[in-house]
Amino acid sequence: MEILKEALALRDYTVGIRRRLHENPELSGVEFNTVKLICDELDKTGVEYVNIKDGGVLAHIDGPVPGKTVLLRADCDALPIQELPCNAKKPKVCVSKVDGVAHMCGHDGHTAMLLTAAKLLKANQDKIKGRVYLLFERGEEGGGNIYYIMKHIQENDVHIDACFAEHTDTSLTAGHLACQPGPAHAGAVSYKITLTGKGGHGSRPDKSNNPIDCFVSIYEMIKSIRMNYVDPTVVLTNSMGMVQAGAASNVIPQTLTFGGTCRFYDADAGNVFKQKLVRIVKTQAELFDMEVAFDRLTGPILPVINNEALANVGADAIRAAMGPDAVQPKALNMGSESFAVLTKYYPGVMMRVGVGNEEEGMTVGGHNPGFDLDENGLPYGAAAYVAAGLGYLDYDGEITGEPYNEPIEALWQFTDQSTPVRHDA
């Protein structure tokens, strides 16, 4: 099978799917038209699938004889971001037609690449030594819909031996991919907290109780957690991206709400941050006579740690299909990923697909209104899905990992997440 040649021949198909999705994005949990597109394309390709309510689409392709199973995953939801019409240098080839919603993290490309991989695998079904699962995940951007996917997998005894996922990356150019062992995406603690004091006129602060004063004290103490309680050799960051209080300079507000995230690769360090955060907020709220409400406090969300043996198998397969220089090293990524749920249960690898192009202005990272991707990189991602998946099924060596056999409810309790909102009828 000439994987790359066949993927490049389907470039127009891949780009066409990506643009349809990009122009018609849907937010987490309500990807109804997106799911319909995915199902329609799988029907055309002749691939069997199940549409998991509030979870996503799980398809499968069997080879001529039973064997191992590998799952290839793509996400399909968009972000609540107003897209800019231009990237870093010039107008984009296509822009979201939905006000305030856009694929600013490349999920449109992920879905297009996996649908292309489905066509490639179906056309070469006789070369599959076992079964390939294709997962189109809904609600990756904080929706938690992977919960319903895992419920389906566990309740229906779906057997998975290993899994791969892909993420577009503008720090790599088209034709280059990263598939390396070790840390791939950070874990997270996410928080949103409201302080309630006593509002009043700015001329008489003595008759009020300003939540801003309490917040300033909390903010300074949270910044000290990293230095005072976490091993300096451990990777951990904290950022506060939201503070809301008041509307006039001469009015003391009644409430203040702040929120942020902590990122890490060691869940124990994340737990330390979470515990200290709670203690700081509670003690300072008491000191300042504030009421406090934890509107959101989740985590430690798990990091994605690529399985070493599986990453090497995937990288070797990609090099064999695309050439020795196709796989490139990649620096640590501090963003979080729901793929961590799958890698908790099964050996897994998150690959990065190059879609950067400095000359064309495709240099901005994800979750930014100026994000844009080089569509020339998408066929390589489609080929990488196929190469890595078949490479694993062909591999006779052992892939080991620490088994986790608990129900998804137990993992959700550990990560302190609430059951995701349901939108499907």
ZALUMDO-632087 format. One record per residue (C-alpha): residue in three letters; x, y, z; residue number from 1. Coordinates in steps of 0.25 Angstrom, whole numbers, always signed. Layout:
# residues N
ALA;X;Y;Z;NUM;
...
This chain:
# residues 425
MET;+0;+0;+0;1;
GLU;+6;+13;-4;2;
ILE;-1;+21;+7;3;
LEU;+5;+35;+5;4;
LYS;+2;+34;-10;5;
GLU;-12;+30;-8;6;
ALA;-14;+41;+3;7;
LEU;-9;+52;-7;8;
ALA;-18;+47;-18;9;
LEU;-30;+50;-8;10;
ARG;-25;+64;-5;11;
ASP;-37;+70;-11;12;
TYR;-47;+62;-3;13;
THR;-39;+65;+10;14;
VAL;-39;+80;+7;15;
GLY;-53;+80;+3;16;
ILE;-58;+73;+16;17;
ARG;-49;+83;+24;18;
ARG;-55;+95;+18;19;
ARG;-69;+90;+19;20;
LEU;-67;+88;+34;21;
HIS;-59;+101;+36;22;
GLU;-70;+110;+30;23;
ASN;-81;+103;+38;24;
PRO;-75;+101;+52;25;
GLU;-83;+96;+64;26;
LEU;-80;+97;+79;27;
SER;-77;+85;+88;28;
GLY;-89;+76;+90;29;
VAL;-98;+82;+79;30;
GLU;-90;+77;+67;31;
PHE;-103;+72;+60;32;
ASN;-100;+76;+46;33;
THR;-85;+72;+48;34;
VAL;-89;+58;+52;35;
LYS;-99;+57;+41;36;
LEU;-87;+60;+31;37;
ILE;-78;+50;+37;38;
CYS;-89;+39;+37;39;
ASP;-93;+42;+22;40;
GLU;-78;+41;+18;41;
LEU;-76;+28;+25;42;
ASP;-89;+23;+18;43;
LYS;-83;+27;+5;44;
THR;-70;+20;+8;45;
GLY;-77;+7;+13;46;
VAL;-72;+8;+27;47;
GLU;-80;+2;+39;48;
TYR;-82;+12;+51;49;
VAL;-91;+15;+63;50;
ASN;-95;+29;+66;51;
ILE;-93;+29;+82;52;
LYS;-103;+39;+88;53;
ASP;-96;+51;+93;54;
GLY;-82;+45;+90;55;
GLY;-79;+44;+76;56;
VAL;-78;+34;+64;57;
LEU;-70;+21;+66;58;
ALA;-68;+14;+53;59;
HIS;-60;+1;+50;60;
ILE;-53;-6;+39;61;
ASP;-49;-21;+40;62;
GLY;-38;-28;+32;63;
PRO;-40;-42;+26;64;
VAL;-35;-49;+39;65;
PRO;-37;-45;+54;66;
GLY;-26;-39;+61;67;
LYS;-22;-27;+70;68;
THR;-30;-15;+70;69;
VAL;-26;+0;+69;70;
LEU;-34;+12;+71;71;
LEU;-31;+25;+63;72;
ARG;-38;+38;+69;73;
ALA;-42;+51;+63;74;
ASP;-50;+62;+70;75;
CYS;-60;+71;+63;76;
ASP;-65;+82;+72;77;
ALA;-62;+97;+70;78;
LEU;-59;+109;+80;79;
PRO;-67;+121;+84;80;
ILE;-58;+130;+77;81;
GLN;-61;+141;+66;82;
GLU;-51;+138;+55;83;
LEU;-42;+148;+49;84;
PRO;-43;+148;+33;85;
CYS;-28;+149;+32;86;
ASN;-17;+140;+38;87;
ALA;-3;+146;+42;88;
LYS;-1;+152;+28;89;
LYS;-12;+150;+18;90;
PRO;-27;+147;+16;91;
LYS;-31;+132;+20;92;
VAL;-36;+123;+9;93;
CYS;-49;+121;+17;94;
VAL;-55;+127;+29;95;
SER;-66;+123;+39;96;
LYS;-80;+127;+34;97;
VAL;-85;+126;+48;98;
ASP;-84;+138;+57;99;
GLY;-76;+136;+70;100;
VAL;-73;+121;+66;101;
ALA;-60;+116;+59;102;
HIS;-51;+104;+57;103;
MET;-39;+111;+64;104;
CYS;-33;+99;+68;105;
GLY;-32;+90;+56;106;
HIS;-43;+80;+59;107;
ASP;-49;+82;+45;108;
GLY;-35;+77;+40;109;
HIS;-35;+66;+50;110;
THR;-49;+61;+45;111;
ALA;-45;+63;+30;112;
MET;-32;+55;+32;113;
LEU;-39;+43;+39;114;
LEU;-51;+43;+29;115;
THR;-40;+42;+18;116;
ALA;-33;+31;+26;117;
ALA;-46;+23;+26;118;
LYS;-46;+24;+11;119;
LEU;-32;+19;+10;120;
LEU;-34;+8;+20;121;
LYS;-47;+3;+14;122;
ALA;-40;+3;+0;123;
ASN;-29;-6;+6;124;
GLN;-37;-14;+15;125;
ASP;-30;-27;+12;126;
LYS;-17;-21;+18;127;
ILE;-23;-19;+32;128;
LYS;-18;-30;+42;129;
GLY;-30;-28;+52;130;
ARG;-39;-17;+54;131;
VAL;-38;-2;+53;132;
TYR;-47;+7;+61;133;
LEU;-50;+21;+56;134;
LEU;-55;+31;+67;135;
PHE;-60;+45;+64;136;
GLU;-61;+51;+78;137;
ARG;-71;+62;+81;138;
GLY;-69;+72;+92;139;
GLU;-54;+71;+94;140;
GLU;-53;+86;+97;141;
GLY;-58;+85;+111;142;
GLY;-71;+78;+108;143;
GLY;-66;+65;+114;144;
ASN;-74;+56;+104;145;
ILE;-63;+46;+105;146;
TYR;-71;+41;+117;147;
TYR;-82;+36;+108;148;
ILE;-72;+30;+99;149;
MET;-66;+22;+110;150;
LYS;-79;+18;+116;151;
HIS;-83;+12;+102;152;
ILE;-69;+5;+101;153;
GLN;-70;-1;+115;154;
GLU;-85;-5;+114;155;
ASN;-83;-12;+100;156;
ASP;-70;-18;+103;157;
VAL;-63;-11;+92;158;
HIS;-48;-17;+92;159;
ILE;-37;-7;+89;160;
ASP;-22;-10;+90;161;
ALA;-16;+3;+86;162;
CYS;-20;+17;+81;163;
PHE;-15;+29;+73;164;
ALA;-20;+43;+72;165;
GLU;-15;+55;+64;166;
HIS;-14;+70;+66;167;
THR;-11;+80;+56;168;
ASP;+2;+89;+59;169;
THR;+6;+102;+53;170;
SER;+20;+100;+59;171;
LEU;+22;+89;+49;172;
THR;+22;+91;+34;173;
ALA;+13;+82;+24;174;
GLY;+19;+68;+22;175;
HIS;+25;+68;+36;176;
LEU;+19;+61;+48;177;
ALA;+23;+58;+63;178;
CYS;+21;+44;+69;179;
GLN;+30;+44;+81;180;
PRO;+29;+37;+95;181;
GLY;+26;+44;+108;182;
PRO;+18;+56;+111;183;
ALA;+9;+61;+100;184;
HIS;-2;+69;+107;185;
ALA;-3;+75;+121;186;
GLY;-13;+72;+131;187;
ALA;-21;+83;+137;188;
VAL;-28;+89;+149;189;
SER;-39;+98;+145;190;
TYR;-45;+108;+155;191;
LYS;-56;+119;+155;192;
ILE;-59;+126;+168;193;
THR;-68;+137;+173;194;
LEU;-65;+146;+185;195;
THR;-77;+153;+191;196;
GLY;-75;+165;+200;197;
LYS;-83;+178;+202;198;
GLY;-85;+188;+192;199;
GLY;-85;+203;+194;200;
HIS;-81;+217;+190;201;
GLY;-66;+219;+187;202;
SER;-66;+231;+196;203;
ARG;-69;+222;+209;204;
PRO;-61;+209;+208;205;
ASP;-62;+208;+223;206;
LYS;-77;+205;+221;207;
SER;-74;+194;+210;208;
ASN;-66;+182;+209;209;
ASN;-59;+182;+196;210;
PRO;-57;+168;+189;211;
ILE;-45;+174;+181;212;
ASP;-37;+175;+194;213;
CYS;-39;+160;+197;214;
PHE;-36;+156;+183;215;
VAL;-23;+164;+183;216;
SER;-18;+156;+195;217;
ILE;-23;+143;+189;218;
TYR;-16;+146;+175;219;
GLU;-3;+149;+182;220;
MET;-3;+136;+190;221;
ILE;-7;+127;+178;222;
LYS;+5;+132;+171;223;
SER;+14;+127;+182;224;
ILE;+8;+112;+182;225;
ARG;+18;+108;+171;226;
MET;+30;+113;+178;227;
ASN;+26;+109;+192;228;
TYR;+19;+95;+190;229;
VAL;+24;+89;+177;230;
ASP;+37;+82;+174;231;
PRO;+45;+92;+165;232;
THR;+48;+81;+155;233;
VAL;+33;+78;+153;234;
VAL;+26;+85;+141;235;
LEU;+15;+93;+146;236;
THR;+8;+107;+141;237;
ASN;-3;+115;+146;238;
SER;-10;+126;+139;239;
MET;-22;+134;+143;240;
GLY;-30;+139;+131;241;
MET;-43;+145;+136;242;
VAL;-46;+155;+147;243;
GLN;-59;+162;+147;244;
ALA;-64;+172;+157;245;
GLY;-71;+186;+157;246;
ALA;-75;+195;+146;247;
ALA;-72;+209;+151;248;
SER;-59;+214;+157;249;
ASN;-67;+221;+169;250;
VAL;-76;+209;+173;251;
ILE;-70;+198;+181;252;
PRO;-75;+185;+175;253;
GLN;-83;+174;+183;254;
THR;-77;+162;+176;255;
LEU;-64;+158;+169;256;
THR;-62;+146;+160;257;
PHE;-49;+141;+156;258;
GLY;-44;+128;+148;259;
GLY;-32;+122;+143;260;
THR;-25;+109;+140;261;
CYS;-13;+101;+145;262;
ARG;-5;+92;+136;263;
PHE;+5;+81;+139;264;
TYR;+10;+67;+135;265;
ASP;+10;+61;+149;266;
ALA;-4;+59;+155;267;
ASP;+1;+59;+169;268;
ALA;+6;+73;+167;269;
GLY;-7;+77;+161;270;
ASN;-14;+72;+173;271;
VAL;-5;+80;+182;272;
PHE;-8;+93;+175;273;
LYS;-23;+90;+176;274;
GLN;-22;+87;+191;275;
LYS;-14;+100;+194;276;
LEU;-23;+108;+185;277;
VAL;-36;+104;+192;278;
ARG;-29;+106;+206;279;
ILE;-24;+120;+202;280;
VAL;-38;+124;+196;281;
LYS;-45;+120;+209;282;
THR;-36;+125;+219;283;
GLN;-35;+139;+212;284;
ALA;-50;+140;+210;285;
GLU;-51;+137;+225;286;
LEU;-41;+148;+228;287;
PHE;-48;+158;+219;288;
ASP;-62;+154;+224;289;
MET;-66;+149;+210;290;
GLU;-75;+139;+205;291;
VAL;-69;+130;+195;292;
ALA;-75;+121;+184;293;
PHE;-67;+111;+176;294;
ASP;-74;+112;+163;295;
ARG;-65;+102;+156;296;
LEU;-53;+94;+162;297;
THR;-49;+82;+154;298;
GLY;-37;+74;+153;299;
PRO;-27;+69;+153;300;
ILE;-30;+66;+139;301;
LEU;-20;+56;+134;302;
PRO;-8;+59;+125;303;
VAL;-6;+51;+112;304;
ILE;+7;+43;+113;305;
ASN;+10;+36;+100;306;
ASN;+14;+21;+102;307;
GLU;+28;+20;+99;308;
ALA;+28;+6;+91;309;
LEU;+15;+11;+83;310;
ALA;+21;+24;+79;311;
ASN;+33;+17;+74;312;
VAL;+24;+8;+66;313;
GLY;+16;+19;+60;314;
ALA;+28;+27;+57;315;
ASP;+35;+16;+50;316;
ALA;+22;+13;+42;317;
ILE;+21;+28;+38;318;
ARG;+36;+29;+33;319;
ALA;+34;+16;+25;320;
ALA;+21;+22;+18;321;
MET;+26;+37;+17;322;
GLY;+41;+37;+17;323;
PRO;+52;+38;+28;324;
ASP;+50;+52;+31;325;
ALA;+35;+52;+32;326;
VAL;+36;+51;+48;327;
GLN;+41;+63;+55;328;
PRO;+44;+66;+70;329;
LYS;+34;+75;+77;330;
ALA;+35;+83;+89;331;
LEU;+25;+81;+101;332;
ASN;+11;+85;+99;333;
MET;+4;+91;+112;334;
GLY;-10;+90;+106;335;
SER;-19;+80;+112;336;
GLU;-27;+69;+104;337;
SER;-38;+59;+106;338;
PHE;-30;+49;+99;339;
ALA;-24;+47;+113;340;
VAL;-36;+39;+117;341;
LEU;-33;+29;+106;342;
THR;-19;+28;+109;343;
LYS;-22;+25;+124;344;
TYR;-29;+12;+119;345;
TYR;-21;+8;+107;346;
PRO;-7;+10;+102;347;
GLY;-8;+23;+94;348;
VAL;+0;+33;+86;349;
MET;-4;+47;+82;350;
MET;+3;+51;+69;351;
ARG;+5;+65;+64;352;
VAL;+2;+69;+49;353;
GLY;+10;+80;+43;354;
VAL;+1;+91;+37;355;
GLY;+10;+103;+39;356;
ASN;+14;+112;+27;357;
GLU;+21;+125;+31;358;
GLU;+21;+130;+17;359;
GLU;+6;+129;+16;360;
GLY;+4;+134;+30;361;
MET;+0;+121;+36;362;
THR;+8;+123;+49;363;
VAL;-3;+126;+60;364;
GLY;-6;+115;+70;365;
GLY;-19;+110;+74;366;
HIS;-30;+117;+82;367;
ASN;-27;+130;+75;368;
PRO;-36;+137;+65;369;
GLY;-24;+138;+55;370;
PHE;-22;+123;+55;371;
ASP;-21;+117;+41;372;
LEU;-15;+104;+35;373;
ASP;-7;+100;+23;374;
GLU;-17;+90;+16;375;
ASN;-5;+84;+9;376;
GLY;-2;+77;+22;377;
LEU;-15;+70;+23;378;
PRO;-12;+58;+14;379;
TYR;+0;+55;+22;380;
GLY;-8;+55;+35;381;
ALA;-18;+45;+28;382;
ALA;-6;+36;+23;383;
ALA;-1;+37;+38;384;
TYR;-14;+31;+43;385;
VAL;-13;+20;+34;386;
ALA;+2;+17;+35;387;
ALA;+2;+17;+50;388;
GLY;-11;+9;+51;389;
LEU;-6;-2;+42;390;
GLY;+8;-1;+47;391;
TYR;+3;-5;+61;392;
LEU;-6;-16;+56;393;
ASP;+6;-22;+48;394;
TYR;+15;-20;+60;395;
ASP;+18;-34;+67;396;
GLY;+25;-28;+80;397;
GLU;+19;-25;+93;398;
ILE;+13;-11;+97;399;
THR;+11;-10;+111;400;
GLY;+4;+0;+120;401;
GLU;-1;+1;+134;402;
PRO;-15;-5;+133;403;
TYR;-27;+4;+138;404;
ASN;-40;-4;+139;405;
GLU;-49;+5;+147;406;
PRO;-62;+9;+141;407;
ILE;-63;+23;+135;408;
GLU;-71;+28;+147;409;
ALA;-59;+26;+156;410;
LEU;-49;+34;+147;411;
TRP;-59;+45;+147;412;
GLN;-60;+45;+162;413;
PHE;-45;+45;+163;414;
THR;-44;+57;+153;415;
ASP;-55;+64;+160;416;
GLN;-64;+66;+148;417;
SER;-79;+67;+147;418;
THR;-87;+58;+138;419;
PRO;-87;+65;+124;420;
VAL;-100;+72;+120;421;
ARG;-108;+64;+110;422;
HIS;-113;+70;+97;423;
ASP;-117;+58;+89;424;
ALA;-132;+54;+89;425;
